[in-house]
Amino acid sequence: MSASPKPLNRYAYETPPFVSAELNADLDSETPSADALEWLRAIHDARMADPRPRLTSEQVGENLRARHEARLKRDEA
């Protein structure tokens, strides 16, 4: 019987834009933990590696509406 190993970084499974209150408080503190800083570096590196331009809020809204409408169509069928 083998248990799945715990990640070394307690914030490893956090994904932006919505993060836990614990991570948010840790990042806002006077001295953020090493785990929080490692998480922030990883997110920054991933964002900088993405060559696509950032979406505008209008594009995000259009994407959300389209996904919602597709979900409604799927649920009707």
Order of alpha helices (4+ residues) and beta strands (2+ residues): alpha-alpha-alpha
